[in-house]
C-alpha cells in the first residue's frame, strides 16, 4: 500500500500508514496518554523513531495513524512480529477525545497479528500487549477482548553517587567490548542461549539481532560487554543510551549468563561494571527491566546490588 494513501474509517476521521516523518506527532500523542496514566512522558522521540525504523516492523502493513478533521493525530496502533515465531507485540494509543476509535483499532491490530503469524507459517498468533499497572482503563479493555495477564516486568533503577568504584574481575574472567564483530557475535550467542527459557523469547539469528539493535539510535556497541572465563564466552551485558537523553541515566537492555556458568557472580560483576561506567559518563543512574516471573533469581540479584523498583509493566496475552 502507498503510505500516503488515506482511508476514511469513520465520520470525521481518516486513517493512513505511518511514515518516518510522523515520529514527532506520535511522540506527542503517546506522551499525552502516558502522562495521564503515570504522571509523565515515558517514551522519547528517539524511542518512537526506533519503533518506526525497526526492521521487523513493516510500515506499509503493520501500523495505523488516525487523524481528525483538523489534521490532529488522535490514534496510533501497531503490530510487530518477534523473530520468526508466532509471538506478536501490539499496542493501541487513543486520544481521550476520540475514545470511539478504541474498539475498532484493537480488532485491527489483533487481526494483523494473526496475519503476521500466518505469513510466517503459523496456525495461530500469541498476541502480547504491555500495559502500565496503573492503567486500569486499558487493562479493562484488554480483559474484555480476551486478554489475560501473563507476566510482569519491573523497571528498576540504581542511583549513582559522585563516584561508583569499578569491581574487581573474578578469577579467570576477562571483559571484552562490542567494538569488534567477534565480540558482538559472542554476545549474541550468549544472549540467545541465556534467554532461551525466558517469557516472550524469540530466537533470532545474528543478522536479525544485529540489525534490530543497529537500527536504534540508542545503541552504542562499545557498551556491549562479553565476559570470558579462561577465554570462553560466559556472560554478556548490553548497555544502551535509551534513558540518557531524558533522564541522564544508563540502561541495561540485555544481561545474560550461560546456564553452565551461573552461580559464579558474573551477572553481579557485569552489573557493577556497567554502573561504574555509567557513573563515569556522568549519568545519575542505571535502569533495567526484569521479568518478575523469571525462572532465574534475577530480581533478587538486582535488589541486592541496590536497585529499586520504579515502575511495573504487565504483559497481557491472547491467542488468536
N, C-alpha and C positions, 0 to 999 in steps of 0.2 A: 504493500500500500504506500502511496505517496504520503510522506509525513506532513505535507502541508494541507492535505485534504481535510475538510471539516465535515462532520456528520451531525445533523440535528438529532439530539437524543430525547429532548423533552421541551415543552414550551418554554422559551426564554433561555435555553442553554444550547451550546454546541460542544461537540467533542472532537478532539483530534489527537494524533500521536505526538509524543514529546520529541523535542529537538534539543541539541546541546545548549542552545541559547535560552532555553526555558528554565535553567537551573536557578536563577535568582528568584523568579516568581514562585517556583516550587518551594524553595527555601523559606520564603516569606510565609507561605501557607502552612507549612509544617511547623514553623516556629510559633505562629499564632496558636495552632491547635495544641502543641506541646506546652506552651505557657499556660493555657487554660487548665491543663491536667497536672503538671508537675511544677508550675510556677516559673519556668524559664525555658528558653530555647535549648534543645538538646542536640541538634544537628548543625553543622557548619555548612557554609556554601560549598566548601571542598567535598564534604560528605555527599551532598546531593550530586555534584558534578561527577564524583566517582561512581555513584549509582547509575547515572545515565551512560557512563563510559564503560561500565562493567562488561567484559567480553561475553559473559553468559546471558546478558540482557539484550534482547532484540527490540530496539525502539519501535520498529515497524509492526510488531506483533504483541509485545508484552506490556505496553504502557498506554495510559489514557489520561488526557487532560480535559477538564470540563470548564468552560468559561460562561459567564452570564452575558446578558445583552450589552453591558458596558465594557466587556472585554476583560473583566476581572477573573482571575483564576479562582475557582471555588471548589475544585476537587482534583485529586491526583491519586491514581490507582495503578498498581503494577503487579506482575507475577514474574518470578525469576527462578530458573532451574538451579539445582545444586549438583554439579557433576553430571554424570550420565545415568544416575538413579532416578527413582520416581518421586523423590522428595522435592517439593517446590515451595519457595517462600512467596508470600503475598502481603499486600497492605492496601488499605483504603483510607485516604485522608480527605475529609469533607469539611468545608467551612460551616460554622454553626448556622449561618443564614441560608444554607442550601441542603438541609438535612434530608429532603426528599430524594436526593441522589444516592443516598447511602445504600439502600437495599439493592437497586439495580447494579451498582458498582461491585458490591460483594458477590453477586451472582456472576458478574462478568469476570472477575479475577479467579473465582473458583472454577468457572468453566474453562478459562485459559489454562489454569494449572492442569486440568485433566487433558487438555490438548497438548501441552508440553510433554506430559508423561507419555501420551500416545505416540507423539513424534519420536520419542526415544525408545519406543518398543515395549512400553509397559501397559498392562491392562487397567491399572488404577494409579491415582496420584495420592501421595501423602502430603497434605497441604498444611503449612505452618504459618501462623501469624504471631508476631511478637507484640505484646501489649504491656504498657506500664501497669503495675499493680494498682495504682491509684485510679486508673481509667475504668470506672465501674460501668459507664455507658457503653464503651466499646466491648467490654467483657460480656455484657448482656447481649449485644448484637452477635458476638461470636457464638454464645451458647444457643441463641435462638436459631442459628444456622447449622447446628450440629457439631460445632467445635467443642472440644473438651480440653481442659488444662493438662498439659503433658509434662512440662518441667519448668523450672525457674532458673534464670540467670541473674546472678548477683553482681552488681558493679561495686568493686572495692577500690579504695584509694589509700595509698601510702603517702603520708605527709612528710616532706623533706625539710630538714633544718638548713642552716647555712652550709653544713658540711656533712656528707654521708661517706663513711670510710668504705673503701673497696675491700671486699672479703678476700681472704687468702684461698687459693685454689686447693681443693682436696688433693691428696697424694695421687700422682699419676695423671692428673687432669690438666689439659691444655685447652685454651679458648681460641677459636678461630672465627673471623668475621666474614660476613657475606659479600665482601667486595670481589671475591673470585667466584667463578661459576662452580668450581669444585665444592666450595663450602655451601653454596646455595643448593646444589643437588643433594648434598648430605643433609642439609636442614630439611629439605622436602621429604627425603626418605624417612627421617626420624619422625617428622610430624605425621606422616601418613600411617606409620605403624603405631606411633604413640597414641593417636586419636581414634584408632580403628573401632573401638568399642564405645565411643562417646555418642551422646544423643545428637542426632541430625548429621552424623559424619557422612560425607560423600567422597568416595575415592576420586582423586584427581591425579592425572599423570603430571610429570614435571612441567611440561609446556603449559598446561592449563593453569596449574598453581602459580607458576611464574608470571604468566600473562595477567592473571587476575590481580596479583599484588603489584606488578609493574605498572598497571594502568592507574593505580591510586596515587593521588598527589601526596598522600601522607607516608608512602613507603620510602624508607631510607635503608638501602641494603646494608649499609655499614652497621645498622642496629640489629642485624641478624647475627646471633652467636650460636656456634656449634661447640659443645663440649665433647672432647675426645678423651677416652680413658686408654692410656697406653697406645694412642694412635687410632683407636676405633671410635667412630661417632656414637655417642651415647645419649645426648640430650640436646635440645635446641630451644632458643628463645628468639622470637621476632618482635622487636620493638618498633613502633611507628610514631609519626608526628600527629596522630589523629586528634589529640587533645591539646596540641601545642598552641595553636592559634587563638583559641577561645579561653583556655584555662591555664595556659603556661604549664602544662603537665605532659609527661610521657604516657605511653600506652603500650602495654604488653598484649599484642594481638594473638600470639600463639606461644605456648610453652608446653613442651612435650619431653618425656623421658621414656626411653625404650624399657619395656617391662623387665628385661633381664638386668637392667642397671638401676632399678628403683630401690629406694631404701638406703642410698649412699649419700644423700644430701645434695644431689646435683640440682634439683629444682630450687632448693633454698639458695644455693650458691649462685645460680644464674639470676634469680630474682634480685638478690642483694647486689650483684654486679650491675644489673640494669638500673637499680635505684641510685647507685653511686654515679653511674654515667649520666642519668637524668639530672641529678643534683649538680654535677659538674657543668652541664649545659645551662644551668641557671633556672631549671624548672622546679616548681614548688611541690610537685608530687608526681606519682605514677599511678595510673589506672589499669585495671584489667577486669574482665568478666569471667565468672566461673559458674558452671552448671551446678546448682545446689544438690542435684542427684547424681553427680559424678561418682563412678564406682571407685575411683582413687580418692585418697584423703586430701584432695586439693584445697578445699575450703579451709580445713584446719591448718594446712600449711600457710596459706595466705594470712590468716588471722594471727598465726604465731610469729610472723615477721612484721607485725604491727599494722597491717592493713585494716581498714574499717569499711563497713557497708554504707553505701550512699544511695543506692537505688536498687529496686528489684524489677525485673522484666520477665513476665510469664509468657511462655510459648503455648499457644492453643493449637490443637491439631484436629484435622478431619480427613478421612479417606474418602475419595470420590472416584 
